Amino acid sequence: MAKLLTFADLDLSGIPAGLTQDEYWQRCINLALCSRSEDQRYGAFIVKGKGTIGAGWNRRLPKDEEFPFPTSFFLHAEKAAMGDAILRHGREKLSGATLYVSGLFVKERKPF
């Protein structure tokens, strides 16, 4: 099991100050911190209008977990967010929505 990291553990040097203050970037990174990947962690969420309709991070998909479309046992953050949105709101809600994604390198503790 990979080490649990927090936002305070990250090396933000090299990240433009404006980006570190960006609400959407911070949200993606916080979602990425939910991942337990050993190398790279990603977080993604989907916005439509003024609301979030789906969110997720890269992870393994348990065999018994309901998922709305065929995928491998490993979910990329984008697929996880789309699946969450579809399960909660239906596939048609994705039309016209915007997906945000970002991540971090675990060993270096460097977000991107």
DSSP file with accessible surface (Angstrom, degrees, kcal/mol):
  #  RESIDUE AA STRUCTURE BP1 BP2  ACC     N-H-->O    O-->H-N    N-H-->O    O-->H-N    TCO  KAPPA ALPHA  PHI   PSI    X-CA   Y-CA   Z-CA
    1    1 A M              0   0  195      0, 0.0     3,-0.1     0, 0.0    36,-0.1   0.000 360.0 360.0 360.0 130.9    0.0    0.0    0.0
    2    2 A A        -     0   0    7     34,-0.6     2,-0.1     1,-0.1    36,-0.1  -0.337 360.0 -90.3 -72.2 153.2    1.4    3.4   -1.0
    3    3 A K        -     0   0  118      1,-0.1     2,-0.3    35,-0.1    -1,-0.1  -0.358  38.5-115.6 -65.4 137.9    2.0    6.1    1.6
    4    4 A L        -     0   0  104     -3,-0.1     2,-0.3    -2,-0.1    -1,-0.1  -0.585  37.4-165.6 -71.7 128.7   -0.8    8.5    2.3
    5    5 A L        -     0   0    6     28,-0.5     2,-0.3    -2,-0.3   101,-0.0  -0.874   7.5-155.5-115.3 155.2    0.2   12.0    1.3
    6    6 A T    >   -     0   0   70     -2,-0.3     3,-1.5     1,-0.1     4,-0.4  -0.803  36.4-103.2-120.8 168.0   -1.4   15.3    2.1
    7    7 A F  G >  S+     0   0   57     -2,-0.3     3,-1.5     1,-0.3    -1,-0.1   0.879 121.6  60.2 -57.4 -37.2   -1.2   18.7    0.2
    8    8 A A  G 3  S+     0   0   93      1,-0.3    -1,-0.3     3,-0.0    -3,-0.0   0.745  96.8  61.3 -65.3 -21.5    1.3   19.9    2.8
    9    9 A D  G <  S+     0   0   55     -3,-1.5    -1,-0.3     2,-0.1    -2,-0.2   0.607  85.9 102.4 -78.0 -13.4    3.7   17.0    1.8
   10   10 A L  S <  S-     0   0   17     -3,-1.5     2,-0.9    -4,-0.4   100,-0.2  -0.437  72.3-129.8 -81.9 147.7    4.0   18.3   -1.8
   11   11 A D        +     0   0   63     98,-3.4    -1,-0.1    97,-0.2    -2,-0.1  -0.834  26.3 178.9 -92.5 104.4    6.9   20.2   -3.3
   12   12 A L    >   +     0   0   57     -2,-0.9     3,-2.0    98,-0.1    -1,-0.1   0.405  37.1 123.6 -91.0   3.5    5.3   23.2   -4.9
   13   13 A S  T 3  S+     0   0   68      1,-0.3    -2,-0.1     3,-0.0     0, 0.0  -0.385  75.4  27.0 -63.8 138.6    8.5   24.8   -6.1
   14   14 A G  T 3  S+     0   0   81      1,-0.3    -1,-0.3    -2,-0.0    -2,-0.1   0.313  94.2 112.5  90.2 -10.4    8.4   25.2   -9.8
   15   15 A I  S <  S-     0   0   30     -3,-2.0    -1,-0.3    97,-0.0     5,-0.1  -0.851  78.6-110.1 -94.9 125.1    4.6   25.5   -9.8
   16   16 A P    >>  -     0   0   83      0, 0.0     4,-1.9     0, 0.0     3,-0.8  -0.262  22.1-125.5 -55.2 137.6    3.5   29.1  -10.8
   17   17 A A  H 3> S+     0   0   73      1,-0.3     4,-1.1     2,-0.2     5,-0.1   0.865 109.7  57.4 -54.2 -39.9    2.0   30.9   -7.8
   18   18 A G  H 34 S+     0   0   60      1,-0.2     4,-0.3     2,-0.2    -1,-0.3   0.876 106.5  49.5 -60.4 -36.3   -1.2   31.6   -9.7
   19   19 A L  H X4 S+     0   0   64     -3,-0.8     3,-1.5     1,-0.2     7,-0.2   0.905 104.7  56.2 -71.2 -40.3   -1.7   27.9  -10.3
   20   20 A T  H 3< S+     0   0   18     -4,-1.9    -1,-0.2     1,-0.3    -2,-0.2   0.749 109.8  48.2 -64.5 -20.1   -1.2   26.9   -6.7
   21   21 A Q  T 3< S+     0   0  145     -4,-1.1     2,-0.4    -3,-0.3    -1,-0.3   0.499  84.9 113.9 -93.9  -6.3   -4.1   29.4   -5.8
   22   22 A D    <>  -     0   0   74     -3,-1.5     4,-2.6    -4,-0.3     5,-0.2  -0.531  60.4-148.2 -73.6 123.0   -6.4   28.0   -8.5
   23   23 A E  H  > S+     0   0  140     -2,-0.4     4,-2.1     1,-0.2    -1,-0.2   0.876  96.3  48.2 -58.2 -42.2   -9.4   26.3   -6.9
   24   24 A Y  H  > S+     0   0   74      2,-0.2     4,-2.3     1,-0.2    -1,-0.2   0.908 111.9  48.6 -69.6 -41.1   -9.8   23.8   -9.7
   25   25 A W  H  > S+     0   0   15      2,-0.2     4,-2.5     1,-0.2     5,-0.2   0.950 111.9  49.8 -63.1 -45.1   -6.1   22.8   -9.7
   26   26 A Q  H  X S+     0   0   64     -4,-2.6     4,-2.7     1,-0.2    -2,-0.2   0.903 109.7  51.7 -60.2 -39.6   -6.2   22.4   -5.9
   27   27 A R  H  X S+     0   0   89     -4,-2.1     4,-2.3    -5,-0.2    -1,-0.2   0.918 109.1  49.7 -65.5 -42.8   -9.3   20.2   -6.2
   28   28 A C  H  X S+     0   0    3     -4,-2.3     4,-2.6     2,-0.2    -2,-0.2   0.923 112.5  47.7 -59.9 -45.1   -7.7   18.0   -8.8
   29   29 A I  H  X S+     0   0    0     -4,-2.5     4,-2.0     2,-0.2    -2,-0.2   0.925 110.2  51.7 -64.3 -41.9   -4.6   17.6   -6.6
   30   30 A N  H  < S+     0   0   80     -4,-2.7     4,-0.4     1,-0.2    -1,-0.2   0.894 111.3  47.5 -63.4 -36.6   -6.6   16.8   -3.5
   31   31 A L  H >< S+     0   0   24     -4,-2.3     3,-1.7     1,-0.2     4,-0.5   0.917 108.3  55.6 -67.1 -41.0   -8.5   14.2   -5.5
   32   32 A A  H >< S+     0   0    0     -4,-2.6     3,-1.6     1,-0.3    -2,-0.2   0.858  97.8  63.4 -59.1 -33.8   -5.2   12.8   -6.7
   33   33 A L  T 3< S+     0   0   12     -4,-2.0   -28,-0.5     1,-0.3    -1,-0.3   0.707  91.7  65.7 -66.6 -15.8   -4.1   12.5   -3.1
   34   34 A C  T <  S+     0   0   52     -3,-1.7    -1,-0.3    -4,-0.4    -2,-0.2   0.717  85.2  93.5 -74.5 -22.5   -6.9    9.9   -2.6
   35   35 A S    <   -     0   0    2     -3,-1.6    24,-0.1    -4,-0.5     6,-0.1  -0.322  63.1-156.1 -68.2 155.8   -5.1    7.6   -5.0
   36   36 A R        +     0   0   94     22,-0.4   -34,-0.6     4,-0.1    -1,-0.1   0.150  42.5 141.4-117.6  18.1   -2.7    4.9   -3.7
   37   37 A S        -     0   0   33     21,-0.3   -34,-0.0     1,-0.1     4,-0.0  -0.284  49.7-140.7 -60.2 145.4   -0.7    4.5   -6.8
   38   38 A E  S    S+     0   0  105    -36,-0.1    69,-0.2     2,-0.1    -1,-0.1   0.738  91.3  22.8 -79.3 -26.5    3.1    4.1   -6.2
   39   39 A D  S    S+     0   0   95      1,-0.4    67,-2.8    67,-0.1    68,-0.4   0.848 125.7   9.7-109.4 -57.2    4.3    6.3   -9.1
   40   40 A Q  E     -A  105   0A  70     65,-0.2     2,-0.4    66,-0.1    -1,-0.4  -0.994  56.8-161.3-133.9 140.2    1.8    8.8  -10.3
   41   41 A R  E     -A  104   0A   0     63,-2.3    63,-2.3    -2,-0.4     2,-0.4  -0.976  10.0-171.2-123.9 137.2   -1.5   10.0   -8.9
   42   42 A Y  E     -A  103   0A  63     -2,-0.4    16,-1.5    61,-0.2     2,-0.3  -0.953   7.2-167.3-128.5 147.1   -4.2   11.8  -10.8
   43   43 A G  E     +AB 102  57A   0     59,-2.7    59,-1.9    -2,-0.4     2,-0.3  -0.969  10.9 177.3-130.5 146.4   -7.5   13.5   -9.8
   44   44 A A  E     -AB 101  56A   0     12,-2.6    12,-2.5    -2,-0.3     2,-0.3  -0.995   6.9-178.7-146.7 149.7  -10.3   14.6  -12.1
   45   45 A F  E     -AB 100  55A   0     55,-2.0    55,-2.9    -2,-0.3     2,-0.4  -0.980  19.2-134.2-147.3 159.4  -13.7   16.2  -11.8
   46   46 A I  E     -AB  99  54A   5      8,-2.9     7,-2.8    -2,-0.3     8,-1.1  -0.954  16.1-164.1-120.1 130.4  -16.4   17.3  -14.2
   47   47 A V  E     +AB  98  52A  11     51,-2.9    51,-2.9    -2,-0.4     2,-0.4  -0.928   9.4 178.2-115.5 136.6  -18.2   20.6  -14.1
   48   48 A K  E >  S- B   0  51A  72      3,-2.7     3,-2.0    -2,-0.4     2,-0.3  -0.983  70.2 -30.8-135.6 125.3  -21.5   21.5  -15.8
   49   49 A G  T 3  S-     0   0   69     -2,-0.4    -2,-0.0    47,-0.3    47,-0.0  -0.512 125.9 -32.4  65.8-125.7  -22.9   24.9  -15.2
   50   50 A K  T 3  S+     0   0  220     -2,-0.3     2,-0.3    -3,-0.1    -1,-0.3   0.300 122.5  81.9-107.5   9.9  -21.8   25.9  -11.7
   51   51 A G  E <  S-B   48   0A  34     -3,-2.0    -3,-2.7     2,-0.0     2,-0.4  -0.850  75.2-119.8-122.7 153.0  -21.9   22.4  -10.3
   52   52 A T  E     +B   47   0A  47     -2,-0.3    -5,-0.3    -5,-0.2     3,-0.1  -0.740  25.4 178.7 -82.6 129.9  -19.7   19.3  -10.1
   53   53 A I  E     +     0   0A   6     -7,-2.8     2,-0.3    -2,-0.4    35,-0.2   0.537  64.9   7.4-109.7 -11.3  -21.4   16.3  -11.7
   54   54 A G  E     -B   46   0A   0     -8,-1.1    -8,-2.9    31,-0.1    -1,-0.3  -0.968  57.0-180.0-166.2 152.4  -18.6   13.7  -11.2
   55   55 A A  E     +B   45   0A  24     -2,-0.3     2,-0.3    25,-0.3   -10,-0.2  -0.988  13.4 143.9-153.2 154.8  -15.2   13.2   -9.6
   56   56 A G  E     -B   44   0A   4    -12,-2.5   -12,-2.6    -2,-0.3     2,-0.3  -0.988  27.1-137.2-175.0 177.8  -12.6   10.5   -9.3
   57   57 A W  E     -B   43   0A  81     -2,-0.3   -14,-0.2   -14,-0.2     2,-0.2  -0.925  45.8 -75.8-144.2 165.2   -8.9    9.5   -9.1
   58   58 A N  S    S+     0   0    6    -16,-1.5   -22,-0.4    -2,-0.3   -21,-0.3  -0.477  70.8 133.1 -70.3 134.6   -6.8    6.7  -10.6
   59   59 A R  E     -D   75   0B  64     16,-1.9    16,-3.6    -2,-0.2     2,-0.3  -0.980  57.9 -81.0-167.3 167.7   -7.5    3.4   -8.8
   60   60 A R  E     -D   74   0B 176     -2,-0.3    14,-0.3    14,-0.2    13,-0.1  -0.630  40.4-132.6 -80.2 142.7   -8.2   -0.3   -9.2
   61   61 A L        -     0   0   28     12,-4.1     6,-0.0    -2,-0.3    10,-0.0  -0.872  20.6-129.9 -98.7 113.9  -11.8   -1.2  -10.0
   62   62 A P    >   -     0   0   60      0, 0.0     3,-1.6     0, 0.0    12,-0.0  -0.326  18.6-120.2 -60.6 147.1  -13.1   -4.0   -7.8
   63   63 A K  T 3  S+     0   0  222      1,-0.3    -2,-0.0     3,-0.0    10,-0.0   0.818 111.9  48.5 -59.0 -31.5  -14.8   -6.8   -9.7
   64   64 A D  T 3  S+     0   0  148      2,-0.1     2,-0.4     0, 0.0    -1,-0.3   0.436  85.8 109.6 -93.7   3.9  -18.0   -6.3   -7.9
   65   65 A E  S <  S-     0   0   70     -3,-1.6     2,-0.2     1,-0.1    -4,-0.0  -0.641  72.2-120.6 -84.1 131.5  -18.2   -2.6   -8.3
   66   66 A E        +     0   0  148     -2,-0.4    -2,-0.1     2,-0.0    -1,-0.1  -0.454  36.4 176.3 -66.5 133.6  -20.9   -1.3  -10.6
   67   67 A F        -     0   0   38     -2,-0.2     4,-0.1    -6,-0.0    17,-0.0  -0.992  30.5-135.5-142.6 138.5  -19.4    0.8  -13.5
   68   68 A P  S    S+     0   0   33      0, 0.0    23,-0.1     0, 0.0    -2,-0.0   0.516  82.3  27.2 -80.0  -5.7  -21.4    2.3  -16.4
   69   69 A F  S    S-     0   0   37      0, 0.0    14,-0.0     0, 0.0     2,-0.0  -0.993  93.4 -83.1-150.1 157.0  -19.2    1.3  -19.3
   70   70 A P        +     0   0  126      0, 0.0     2,-0.3     0, 0.0     0, 0.0  -0.337  59.6 148.7 -62.0 136.2  -16.6   -1.4  -20.2
   71   71 A T        -     0   0   41     -4,-0.1     4,-0.1   -10,-0.0    -4,-0.0  -0.964  45.6 -93.4-156.8 168.9  -13.2   -0.7  -18.8
   72   72 A S        -     0   0   66      2,-0.3   -11,-0.1    -2,-0.3     0, 0.0  -0.185  50.7 -91.9 -78.1-177.9  -10.1   -2.5  -17.6
   73   73 A F  S    S+     0   0  128    -13,-0.1   -12,-4.1     1,-0.0     2,-0.5   0.665 111.7  70.3 -71.2 -14.5   -9.5   -3.3  -13.9
   74   74 A F  E    S-D   60   0B  65    -14,-0.3     2,-0.5   -16,-0.0    -2,-0.3  -0.912  72.7-154.1-109.8 125.5   -7.5    0.0  -13.6
   75   75 A L  E     -D   59   0B   0    -16,-3.6   -16,-1.9    -2,-0.5     2,-0.2  -0.844   6.8-143.8 -99.5 126.8   -9.4    3.3  -13.8
   76   76 A H     >  -     0   0  104     -2,-0.5     4,-2.5   -18,-0.2     5,-0.2  -0.511  33.4-108.6 -73.4 157.2   -7.7    6.5  -15.0
   77   77 A A  H  > S+     0   0    0      1,-0.2     4,-2.6     2,-0.2   -33,-0.2   0.886 119.3  54.5 -57.5 -39.6   -9.0    9.5  -13.1
   78   78 A E  H  > S+     0   0   63      1,-0.2     4,-2.4     2,-0.2    -1,-0.2   0.921 110.1  45.3 -62.5 -44.6  -10.8   10.8  -16.1
   79   79 A K  H  > S+     0   0   75      2,-0.2     4,-2.9     1,-0.2    -1,-0.2   0.892 111.7  52.9 -65.4 -40.0  -12.7    7.5  -16.5
   80   80 A A  H  X S+     0   0    6     -4,-2.5     4,-2.4     2,-0.2   -25,-0.3   0.925 111.0  46.6 -61.7 -42.7  -13.5    7.4  -12.8
   81   81 A A  H  X S+     0   0    0     -4,-2.6     4,-2.4     2,-0.2    -2,-0.2   0.912 113.8  48.1 -66.0 -42.2  -14.9   10.9  -12.9
   82   82 A M  H  X S+     0   0   68     -4,-2.4     4,-2.6     2,-0.2     5,-0.2   0.922 111.9  49.5 -64.8 -43.6  -17.0   10.1  -16.0
   83   83 A G  H  X S+     0   0    0     -4,-2.9     4,-2.7     2,-0.2     5,-0.2   0.917 110.6  50.5 -61.2 -41.9  -18.3    6.9  -14.5
   84   84 A D  H  X S+     0   0   46     -4,-2.4     4,-2.1    -5,-0.2     5,-0.2   0.932 111.5  48.2 -60.8 -45.1  -19.2    8.8  -11.3
   85   85 A A  H  X>S+     0   0    0     -4,-2.4     4,-2.8     1,-0.2     5,-0.5   0.917 112.9  47.9 -63.1 -43.3  -21.1   11.4  -13.3
   86   86 A I  H  X5S+     0   0   18     -4,-2.6     4,-2.0     3,-0.2    -2,-0.2   0.927 112.5  48.1 -65.1 -44.4  -23.0    8.8  -15.4
   87   87 A L  H  <5S+     0   0   77     -4,-2.7    -1,-0.2    -5,-0.2    -2,-0.2   0.881 120.5  37.4 -64.9 -35.4  -24.0    6.8  -12.3
   88   88 A R  H  <5S+     0   0  134     -4,-2.1    -2,-0.2    -5,-0.2    -1,-0.2   0.819 138.0   9.3 -85.8 -32.1  -25.2    9.9  -10.5
   89   89 A H  H  <5S-     0   0   80     -4,-2.8    -3,-0.2    -5,-0.2    -2,-0.2   0.492 104.2-101.4-129.6 -10.6  -26.8   11.9  -13.3
   90   90 A G    ><< -     0   0   20     -4,-2.0     3,-1.2    -5,-0.5     4,-0.3   0.102  37.4 -83.3  96.0 150.6  -27.0    9.8  -16.5
   91   91 A R  G >  S+     0   0  138      1,-0.3     3,-1.7     2,-0.2     4,-0.4   0.848 121.6  64.1 -58.6 -37.7  -24.8    9.8  -19.6
   92   92 A E  G >  S+     0   0  144      1,-0.3     3,-1.2     2,-0.2    -1,-0.3   0.785  88.5  69.7 -64.0 -23.0  -26.6   12.7  -21.3
   93   93 A K  G <  S+     0   0   84     -3,-1.2    -1,-0.3     1,-0.2    -2,-0.2   0.753  86.5  68.4 -68.1 -19.4  -25.5   15.0  -18.5
   94   94 A L  G X  S+     0   0   43     -3,-1.7     3,-2.2    -4,-0.3    -1,-0.2   0.773  73.2 105.3 -70.9 -24.7  -21.9   14.8  -19.8
   95   95 A S  T <  S+     0   0   91     -3,-1.2     3,-0.1    -4,-0.4    -3,-0.0  -0.369  94.5   6.0 -61.4 124.2  -22.8   16.7  -23.0
   96   96 A G  T 3  S+     0   0   72      1,-0.3    -1,-0.3    -2,-0.1   -47,-0.3   0.484 101.3 129.9  82.4   2.3  -21.4   20.2  -22.7
   97   97 A A    <   -     0   0   26     -3,-2.2     2,-0.4   -49,-0.1    -1,-0.3  -0.427  53.1-129.5 -85.2 164.5  -19.6   19.5  -19.4
   98   98 A T  E     -A   47   0A  68    -51,-2.9   -51,-2.9    -2,-0.1     2,-0.5  -0.963  12.0-149.4-119.3 132.8  -15.9   20.3  -18.8
   99   99 A L  E     -A   46   0A  72     -2,-0.4     2,-0.4   -53,-0.2   -53,-0.2  -0.859  10.0-166.8-101.8 131.0  -13.4   17.8  -17.4
  100  100 A Y  E     +A   45   0A  80    -55,-2.9   -55,-2.0    -2,-0.5     2,-0.3  -0.951  12.6 172.1-115.6 137.3  -10.4   19.0  -15.2
  101  101 A V  E     +A   44   0A  63     -2,-0.4     2,-0.3   -57,-0.2   -57,-0.2  -0.998   8.3 150.1-146.5 144.2   -7.5   16.8  -14.4
  102  102 A S  E     +A   43   0A  13    -59,-1.9   -59,-2.7    -2,-0.3     2,-0.3  -0.937  13.1 176.7-157.5 175.8   -4.1   17.1  -12.8
  103  103 A G  E     -A   42   0A   0      9,-1.0     9,-2.8    -2,-0.3     2,-0.3  -0.885  17.6-118.2-163.8-165.5   -1.7   14.9  -10.8
  104  104 A L  E     -AC  41 111A   0    -63,-2.3   -63,-2.3     7,-0.3     2,-0.6  -0.991  22.9-115.6-153.7 152.6    1.5   14.4   -9.1
  105  105 A F  E  >> -AC  40 110A  78      5,-2.8     5,-1.2    -2,-0.3     4,-1.1  -0.846  29.4-152.0 -87.8 123.5    4.7   12.3   -9.1
  106  106 A V  T  45S+     0   0   18    -67,-2.8     3,-0.4    -2,-0.6    -1,-0.2   0.950  87.0  45.4 -67.8 -53.7    4.7   10.3   -5.9
  107  107 A K  T  45S+     0   0  159    -68,-0.4    -1,-0.2     1,-0.3   -68,-0.1   0.899 122.8  37.1 -61.2 -40.4    8.4    9.8   -5.2
  108  108 A E  T  45S-     0   0  117      2,-0.1    -1,-0.3   -97,-0.0    -2,-0.2   0.613  99.3-138.1 -83.7 -15.4    9.3   13.4   -6.0
  109  109 A R  T  <5 +     0   0   86     -4,-1.1   -98,-3.4    -3,-0.4    -3,-0.2   0.839  53.7 145.3  57.6  36.5    6.1   14.7   -4.4
  110  110 A K  E   < -C  105   0A  70     -5,-1.2    -5,-2.8  -100,-0.2    -1,-0.2  -0.906  38.0-151.8-110.4 117.8    5.8   17.1   -7.3
  111  111 A P  E      C  104   0A   7      0, 0.0    -7,-0.3     0, 0.0   -82,-0.0  -0.408 360.0 360.0 -78.4 163.7    2.4   18.1   -8.7
  112  112 A F              0   0   78     -9,-2.8    -9,-1.0    -2,-0.1   -97,-0.0  -0.913 360.0 360.0-143.3 360.0    1.9   19.0  -12.3
